[in-house]
Amino acid sequence: MPGSWKDVFHSFNKKATPSRYAIVKVFEEKAKHLSAEEVYECLKVRKQKIGIATVYRNLDLLLRMGILRKVNFGDGKEHYEMVHRPTQYHHHLICTNCGQVIDYGEVVQEEKSFLKRLKEELERKYHFRIESHHIYFYGLCHHCQKE
């Protein structure tokens, strides 16, 4: 397990158990958004002996520890993704037809400036310190536009 995750486990006084390591490894290798059921299926394929309840408990723990982030795409399922840097911002493009999710992190300078001004204005107006944000854009992917 990479040193940074061991450090996070250590700072929370938690052990990097084989189950937790296996779950983190699934997210690192898949590098995409996964539901608890998808994580469980990946672990079953890898012959890991982890029950679905254990997956849910560990996803919750990894979420509280800041290793995973919960994302909601409006499909009725909870999805999780790795947090590589707590201050890293990326957004999601979600196809309302096929459900494809595209991570959008290549924000051009004008968008960065706009988001920075918006963040500062919201913080000033509501006396609220914003630490992160998520933006979801809903529409049709290139494939579904052709249909």
Order of alpha helices (4+ residues) and beta strands (2+ residues): alpha-alpha-alpha-alpha-beta-beta-beta-beta-alpha-beta-alpha
